[in-house]
Amino acid sequence: MTSPSASSSPPVDRRDLRKAFVASLTGTSLEWYDFAVYSAAAALVFPVLFFPAADPVTGLLLAFSTYAVGYVSRPLGGVVFGRLGDVIGRKQVLVITLVLIGVATFLIGLLPTYGTIGVAAPILLVLLRFAQGVGVGGEWGGAVLLSSEFGEPRRRGFWASAAQVGPPAGNLLSNGVLALLTLLLTDQQFLAWGWRLAFLLSAVLVAFGLWIRLKLEDTPVFRAIAESGDRPSAPVREVFTAERRPLLAGILSRIGPDVSYALFTVFVLTFATTHLGFSRSEVLGAILIGSALQLPAIPLAGALTDRFNRRLVYGVAAVGGAVWPFVFFPMIAGGSFALLVVGIVVGLGLHSFMYGPQAAFVTEQFSPRLRYTGSSLAYTIAGVVGGAVAPLAFTALSGGSGNWVPVAAYLAIACALTVVGLVIGRDPDHDEDEAYLALTP
């Protein structure tokens, strides 16, 4: 049955909705292109060029530490830009974060190595990684709201998935670029200058993303909040005092997907090449295939949760994500490329059915007037305890022996925490949005 507020809400402008979907997708694609390029470089290039060490495991830990910096700095971006997003609007903040992420990535591509400027090289790398993380901390919440608040509240699972398609799209693009470079260049050329091209290409994505975002109005929901005079003056404080349970639910719901993604797109690069004898191009190719299949899987998962209970679909995928690594590692132990592809495709498929509805689930936990702040805080805090720590934990747990059991157990625990978050979370209250949309001229 249609609620009174639903019947009085204005019709959706399909052209604006499509532009918002593209703007959301391009922004998060750039974000994850940058992070995926960095992640691959942290595994393959940075230990040699920026963190030279006699022990290769030490070099990897140092390189992955700079990877973690990009997550640790996210809460700062979540606090600063999340607050601004609820006060001055979604669009303005998203333009700032897009430029910040793109410029930091471009500068990494120009950075001299340890052999050229000594210890200043890793210091500058960490600072640029920090800037990337600050931008990303404010980007995700706004990108999700940009598409979901232009769309119908009752189809938020699908429309919010635009931001979620960004990671596999960015990962696909970054690994495609890296795979092409490794095919066209010798190892010496790739280490000398080829890896830089992947970072410098971010300028193209920034230009396209800005062109889309600058042509778009702010979301109907924010415009209605602003016109009603209901904008919060201290949104961060309000979230921590009035919406603690939604914040905890949002944080926990993200941990399993973050750790899963780190395993199947970052750690597998090192593990499969070091311990199982796969070539770098084989592993990158398998990740490329898995990421390509995520492109349709993520919006499909989001759409299914508009039709069925969102928490149930999410939870079933989380249970599957906890079990799969115990199957994945034994199946690739024989060195079969076909089984490697199947294993990564299934792993990223389970991730898709957690990640597709995740944006809608997290934003639905918060009231519309605190949604940018609350979603950004949940996203960034979860990134620190999930995605930031995962590559370091995987490397430390497997050590030099290549023991995969502690790695699989780590992911299982992370997925169990996600299930807890889903249990304490709430189902969507569409009337909240429809009441504001009814006020939009």
C-alpha positions as a printed Julia matrix, in Angstrom:
441×3 Matrix{Float64}:
  0.0     0.0     0.0
  1.29    3.48   -0.85
  1.75    5.82    2.09
  0.26    9.31    2.0
  3.73   10.86    1.92
  4.67    8.61   -1.0
  1.68    9.7    -3.03
  2.44   13.38   -2.43
  6.15   13.19   -3.24
  7.17   14.74   -6.56
  8.0    12.62   -9.61
 11.66   11.76  -10.12
 13.46   13.62  -12.92
 14.89   10.68  -14.87
 17.57   12.78  -16.56
 18.88   14.1   -13.23
 18.69   10.6   -11.81
 20.84    9.19  -14.63
 23.36   12.03  -14.24
 23.5    11.42  -10.49
 24.06    7.7   -11.07
 26.96    8.42  -13.45
 28.41   11.09  -11.15
 28.32    8.7    -8.21
 29.86    5.87  -10.21
 32.68    7.95  -11.73
 33.7     9.43   -8.38
 33.99    6.11   -6.6
 35.61    4.56   -9.69
 38.36    7.18   -9.46
 38.64    6.57   -5.72
 39.08    2.85   -6.18
 41.2     3.13   -9.29
 43.61    5.13   -7.16
 43.42    2.69   -4.25
 43.72   -0.39   -6.46
 46.73    1.01   -8.32
 48.3     1.85   -4.99
 47.48   -1.58   -3.56
 49.09   -3.36   -6.49
 52.1    -1.06   -6.35
 52.39   -1.68   -2.59
 52.67   -5.4    -3.31
 54.8    -5.31   -6.45
 56.8    -2.07   -6.65
 57.01   -0.02   -3.44
 59.01   -2.57   -1.37
 61.81   -2.25   -3.93
 61.63    1.46   -4.83
 60.57    3.11   -1.56
 61.27    0.61    1.25
 64.46   -1.27    0.37
 65.16   -4.0     2.93
 67.11   -7.24    3.02
 64.06   -9.15    4.28
 61.28   -9.17    1.64
 58.59   -9.74    4.29
 59.73   -6.56    6.07
 59.56   -4.67    2.79
 56.01   -5.88    2.24
 54.94   -4.91    5.75
 56.35   -1.43    5.27
 54.67   -1.03    1.89
 51.33   -2.27    3.23
 51.73    0.16    6.15
 51.49    3.03    3.67
 48.42    1.24    2.27
 46.93    1.32    5.78
 47.62    5.06    6.13
 45.03    5.64    3.4
 42.46    3.98    5.64
 43.59    5.47    8.96
 43.24    8.99    7.55
 39.69    8.31    6.35
 37.94    9.15    9.65
 39.41   12.66    9.46
 37.86   13.04    6.02
 34.65   11.49    7.3
 34.4    14.0    10.16
 35.35   17.08    8.13
 33.56   16.37    4.87
 30.69   14.39    6.39
 29.81   17.37    8.55
 30.08   19.74    5.58
 27.89   17.45    3.48
 25.03   17.74    5.97
 25.53   21.5     6.38
 26.44   22.94    2.95
 25.3    20.14    0.66
 26.33   16.93   -1.07
 27.47   18.36   -4.4
 29.96   20.98   -3.17
 31.73   18.51   -0.91
 31.95   15.89   -3.66
 33.72   18.33   -5.99
 36.34   19.06   -3.3
 36.97   15.4    -2.46
 37.27   14.4    -6.11
 39.98   17.01   -6.73
 41.85   16.08   -3.54
 41.97   12.36   -4.39
 42.96   12.95   -8.01
 45.74   15.44   -7.28
 47.28   13.22   -4.58
 47.3    10.22   -6.92
 48.79   12.21   -9.79
 51.6    13.46   -7.53
 52.44    9.9    -6.46
 53.11    9.19  -10.12
 55.7    12.0   -10.14
 57.35   11.11   -6.82
 61.13   10.44   -6.82
 62.18    7.1    -5.31
 64.35    6.25   -2.31
 67.35    5.86   -4.58
 66.97    9.48   -5.74
 66.05   11.49   -2.61
 66.55    9.01    0.21
 64.23    8.87    3.21
 62.21   11.85    1.93
 60.68    9.53   -0.7
 58.76    7.21    1.68
 57.8    10.21    3.85
 56.25   12.02    0.88
 54.58    8.8    -0.24
 52.94    8.42    3.18
 51.79   12.07    3.16
 50.2    11.72   -0.28
 48.59    8.47    0.8
 47.23   10.3     3.84
 45.73   12.99    1.57
 44.13   10.27   -0.58
 42.53    8.77    2.51
 41.15   12.11    3.73
 39.48   12.66    0.35
 38.08    9.14    0.25
 36.72    9.55    3.77
 34.43   12.3     2.55
 33.75   10.89   -0.91
 31.86    7.67   -0.27
 28.98    8.98    1.84
 28.29   11.8    -0.6
 28.54    9.57   -3.67
 26.0     7.16   -2.17
 23.61    9.97   -1.28
 24.02   11.62   -4.67
 22.44    8.67   -6.48
 20.15    7.33   -3.74
 18.59   10.71   -2.83
 17.8    11.42   -6.49
 16.14    8.01   -6.8
 12.97    6.55   -5.35
 13.46    5.66   -1.65
 11.86    2.25   -2.24
 14.53    1.41   -4.84
 17.46    2.66   -2.8
 19.22   -0.7    -2.95
 19.62   -0.35   -6.71
 20.29    3.38   -6.97
 22.74    3.46   -4.06
 24.68    0.63   -5.71
 26.08    3.15   -8.21
 28.74    4.08   -5.66
 29.35    0.39   -4.97
 30.05   -0.36   -8.64
 32.97    2.05   -8.37
 35.36   -0.36   -6.6
 35.21   -3.16   -9.2
 35.14   -0.61  -12.02
 38.19    1.14  -10.6
 39.84   -2.16   -9.8
 39.09   -3.44  -13.3
 40.54   -0.33  -14.87
 43.62   -0.27  -12.65
 44.43   -3.96  -13.06
 43.76   -3.69  -16.79
 46.26   -0.84  -17.02
 48.79   -2.73  -14.89
 48.3    -5.95  -16.85
 48.83   -4.08  -20.12
 51.95   -2.41  -18.79
 53.4    -5.71  -17.6
 52.77   -7.25  -21.02
 54.27   -4.34  -22.98
 57.23   -3.6   -20.71
 60.07   -5.61  -19.28
 60.3    -5.95  -15.5
 63.14   -3.42  -15.52
 61.11   -0.88  -17.53
 58.05   -1.38  -15.32
 60.08   -0.77  -12.15
 61.95    2.18  -13.67
 59.0     4.21  -15.0
 56.09    2.07  -16.22
 54.26    1.95  -12.87
 54.07    5.76  -12.87
 51.79    5.81  -15.92
 49.03    4.07  -13.98
 49.03    6.89  -11.39
 49.26    9.72  -13.91
 46.16    8.45  -15.75
 44.02    9.5   -12.78
 43.98   13.02  -14.23
 41.67   11.82  -17.01
 39.16   10.38  -14.53
 39.25   13.55  -12.43
 38.48   15.74  -15.43
 35.53   13.56  -16.48
 34.17   13.33  -12.92
 34.32   17.09  -12.43
 32.56   17.7   -15.73
 29.66   15.48  -14.6
 29.4    16.75  -11.02
 29.58   20.46  -11.79
 26.55   20.13  -14.09
 24.39   18.5   -11.42
 22.14   20.11   -8.79
 22.23   19.05   -5.18
 19.94   16.19   -4.18
 16.19   16.8    -3.71
 16.38   15.51   -0.13
 19.11   17.96    0.87
 17.35   20.85   -0.86
 14.2    20.03    1.1
 16.14   19.82    4.38
 17.76   23.19    3.66
 14.44   24.83    2.75
 12.78   23.49    5.89
 15.57   24.92    8.08
 16.3    21.46    9.47
 20.04   21.38    8.74
 22.05   20.27   11.81
 24.5    22.7    13.38
 26.67   19.99   15.01
 26.02   16.78   13.06
 29.05   14.86   14.37
 28.02   15.43   17.97
 24.41   14.49   17.17
 25.45   11.2    15.56
 27.58   10.2    18.57
 24.89   11.19   21.09
 21.59   10.33   19.37
 22.46    7.66   16.77
 25.1     5.44   18.38
 23.36    2.16   17.61
 22.94    3.0    13.9
 26.61    4.0    13.82
 27.69    0.69   15.37
 25.46   -1.27   12.97
 26.94    0.58   10.01
 30.52    0.02   11.17
 30.14   -3.7    11.82
 28.25   -4.31    8.56
 31.26   -3.07    6.57
 34.06   -5.04    8.22
 33.46   -8.41    6.5
 33.22   -6.98    2.96
 36.32   -4.82    3.5
 38.43   -7.74    4.69
 37.09  -10.0     1.93
 37.94   -7.46   -0.75
 41.46   -7.01    0.66
 42.02  -10.75    0.48
 40.8   -11.34   -3.07
 42.29   -8.21   -4.68
 45.39   -7.33   -2.61
 46.74  -10.21   -0.51
 46.16  -12.83   -3.22
 48.66  -10.97   -5.45
 51.47  -11.57   -2.98
 50.39  -15.01   -1.74
 49.83  -16.6    -5.15
 53.03  -15.26   -6.71
 55.28  -15.9    -3.68
 54.02  -19.24   -2.39
 52.18  -20.94   -5.27
 54.29  -20.07   -8.31
 51.69  -18.09  -10.24
 53.0   -15.3   -12.44
 52.07  -11.68  -11.75
 50.11  -11.46  -15.02
 48.11  -14.62  -14.16
 46.97  -13.26  -10.81
 46.2    -9.83  -12.23
 44.23  -11.53  -15.02
 42.17  -13.55  -12.54
 41.39  -10.42  -10.51
 40.46   -8.66  -13.74
 37.91  -11.36  -14.6
 36.43  -11.36  -11.09
 36.15   -7.57  -11.07
 34.48   -7.55  -14.49
 31.77   -9.92  -13.25
 31.19   -7.72  -10.22
 30.0    -4.88  -12.46
 26.59   -6.5   -13.09
 26.54   -8.48   -9.83
 26.61   -5.46   -7.49
 23.58   -3.58   -8.89
 21.78   -6.93   -9.21
 22.39   -7.59   -5.52
 21.19   -4.09   -4.62
 18.04   -4.52   -6.7
 17.29   -7.92   -5.13
 17.38   -6.35   -1.68
 14.72   -3.86   -2.79
 12.55   -6.88   -3.52
 13.54   -9.09   -0.59
 14.69   -8.27    2.92
 17.98   -6.36    2.63
 19.51   -7.65    5.84
 18.7   -11.27    4.96
 20.37  -11.18    1.54
 23.37   -9.36    3.0
 23.63  -11.86    5.87
 23.52  -14.96    3.65
 26.38  -13.53    1.59
 28.35  -12.79    4.77
 28.02  -16.42    5.89
 29.19  -17.56    2.45
 32.1   -15.13    2.66
 33.16  -16.66    5.98
 33.2   -20.19    4.57
 34.72  -19.6     1.11
 38.41  -18.99    2.03
 38.53  -22.48    3.56
 37.64  -23.78    0.1
 39.61  -21.23   -1.91
 43.12  -21.79   -0.6
 43.15  -25.62   -0.96
 41.68  -25.4    -4.47
 44.46  -23.11   -5.76
 47.29  -24.96   -4.01
 47.95  -27.08   -7.11
 48.8   -24.06   -9.24
 45.84  -24.32  -11.66
 45.07  -20.99  -13.31
 41.49  -22.07  -14.05
 40.86  -22.84  -10.38
 42.47  -19.55   -9.4
 39.99  -17.73  -11.66
 37.03  -19.69  -10.27
 38.16  -19.08   -6.69
 38.54  -15.33   -7.13
 35.28  -15.04   -9.12
 33.32  -16.79   -6.36
 35.07  -14.79   -3.63
 34.32  -11.49   -5.34
 30.8   -12.7    -6.16
 30.07  -13.24   -2.46
 31.63   -9.85   -1.8
 29.24   -8.35   -4.4
 26.18   -9.61   -2.56
 27.44   -7.97    0.61
 28.74   -4.85   -1.07
 25.79   -4.23   -3.42
 23.23   -3.58   -0.65
 25.79   -2.13    1.76
 25.39    1.52    0.72
 21.62    1.39    1.11
 21.85   -0.47    4.43
 24.37    1.95    5.95
 22.57    5.13    4.86
 19.2     3.76    6.01
 20.48    3.52    9.56
 20.57    7.32    9.89
 17.93   10.04    9.71
 18.15   12.09    6.46
 19.45   15.25    8.15
 22.44   13.33    9.64
 22.9    10.87    6.82
 26.11   12.23    5.24
 27.89   12.48    8.58
 26.65    9.16    9.94
 27.35    7.22    6.74
 30.82    8.76    6.38
 31.75    7.97    9.96
 30.53    4.37    9.67
 32.39    3.93    6.39
 35.67    5.42    7.57
 35.81    3.86   11.04
 35.05    0.44    9.56
 37.78    1.04    6.99
 40.34    1.45    9.77
 39.4    -1.71   11.69
 38.67   -3.71    8.51
 40.35   -2.75    5.27
 43.38   -0.95    6.73
 44.47   -3.73    9.03
 43.64   -6.64    6.74
 46.68   -6.67    4.37
 49.03   -6.2     7.33
 47.27   -8.93    9.29
 47.26  -11.31    6.32
 50.98  -10.81    5.73
 51.83  -11.23    9.41
 49.56  -14.26    9.86
 50.86  -16.11    6.82
 54.47  -15.01    7.42
 57.16  -16.62    5.33
 55.61  -20.09    5.54
 52.52  -19.37    3.47
 50.14  -20.82    6.08
 46.66  -19.82    4.88
 44.56  -21.14    7.79
 44.99  -18.07   10.06
 44.16  -15.85    7.06
 40.93  -17.74    6.41
 40.0   -17.65   10.1
 40.59  -13.9    10.16
 38.11  -13.37    7.33
 35.58  -15.68    9.0
 35.7   -13.57   12.18
 35.29  -10.37   10.16
 32.2   -11.77    8.42
 30.76  -12.83   11.79
 31.06   -9.22   12.98
 29.18   -8.14    9.86
 26.32  -10.49   10.74
 26.17   -8.9    14.21
 25.91   -5.47   12.61
 23.03   -6.62   10.42
 21.2    -8.07   13.41
 21.36   -4.86   15.45
 20.57   -2.64   12.43
 17.12   -1.59   11.24
 15.08   -2.1     8.1
 14.45    1.0     5.92
 11.9     3.63    6.9
 10.94    5.05    3.49
  8.55    7.58    5.02
 11.52    9.6     6.3
 12.68   10.43    2.78
  9.23   10.7     1.27
  8.22   13.27    3.89
 11.14   15.49    2.83
 10.62   14.84   -0.88
  7.03   15.98   -0.53
  8.39   19.41    0.44
 10.54   19.77   -2.69
  9.04   22.21   -5.24
